[in-house]
Amino acid sequence: MSIPEIIGSILIVIGVLIAAIAMVGLIRFNDVLSRMHAASKPQTLGLVLVLAGAAIASQSLAIAGMLALVLAAQFLTMTASSAMLGRAAFRRGFLLGSDYAFDELTPRLSIGGEARVIGVISFSITCFML
């Protein structure tokens, strides 16, 4: 094995371990916000390490560019999906606005401003995918 393959393998193993630890967090955490954190933050870091390891091990600029596009898509979609998951949990009553220091969502829901925000986010994601 060459040096880049060894470095790539180490990064891939570390990324997989971080993703596995995040999976345990998803199972063990009991509230929605903790599970959202376990699903988004460590999973994204694990994916960054796995893709960086694959790019280094492949020693190909074309493959590294493709993996960078995959990573960019992951960053954009994970942010939007976490926001929508939190918003859906709030609307279904799993989260109470009075439990937190700032509650910016309750006034938006009462005046019907949520449809506009969701429309802008879905339009942005659609434009990115084109």
C-alpha positions, -999 to 999 in steps of 0.1 A, spaced: 0 0 0 12 35 -8 12 64 16 -20 80 1 -38 47 4 -29 44 40 -39 80 48 -72 75 29 -79 42 47 -73 59 81 -97 88 72 -123 63 60 -121 43 92 -123 74 114 -153 87 94 -171 54 97 -165 53 135 -179 89 139 -210 79 119 -214 48 140 -212 69 172 -239 92 157 -261 62 151 -258 52 187 -268 88 196 -299 85 174 -310 54 193 -301 66 228 -313 103 228 -348 108 238 -358 142 225 -362 155 190 -335 182 191 -309 159 204 -317 133 177 -316 160 151 -281 170 163 -270 133 162 -284 129 128 -269 160 112 -236 171 128 -216 139 133 -230 123 102 -218 152 81 -184 151 97 -182 113 92 -191 118 55 -165 145 51 -138 122 64 -150 92 43 -151 113 11 -117 129 19 -102 95 25 -117 82 -8 -104 112 -27 -69 108 -13 -68 70 -18 -81 73 -54 -53 98 -63 -76 111 -91 -86 147 -96 -118 137 -114 -129 114 -86 -120 141 -60 -141 166 -79 -171 143 -80 -168 136 -43 -167 173 -37 -200 177 -55 -215 149 -34 -203 167 -3 -218 200 -14 -251 184 -21 -250 167 14 -243 201 31 -272 218 13 -297 190 18 -288 182 54 -293 218 65 -327 221 49 -339 186 61 -329 194 97 -347 227 96 -378 210 82 -376 182 107 -374 206 136 -403 227 122 -424 196 117 -417 184 153 -426 219 166 -459 219 146 -468 184 158 -463 194 195 -431 175 202 -414 208 211 -429 236 231 -418 272 224 -420 280 260 -392 256 268 -366 278 250 -351 312 253 -363 323 218 -395 312 202 -395 327 167 -418 300 152 -450 305 171 -457 340 158 -449 328 122 -473 299 125 -501 322 138 -499 346 109 -494 320 82 -459 330 72 -446 294 72 -459 286 37 -438 314 23 -406 302 40 -412 265 30 -418 277 -6 -385 296 -7 -365 267 7 -381 242 -17 -375 266 -46 -338 270 -36 -333 232 -34 -350 227 -68 -328 253 -84 -297 237 -69 -307 203 -82 -312 216 -118 
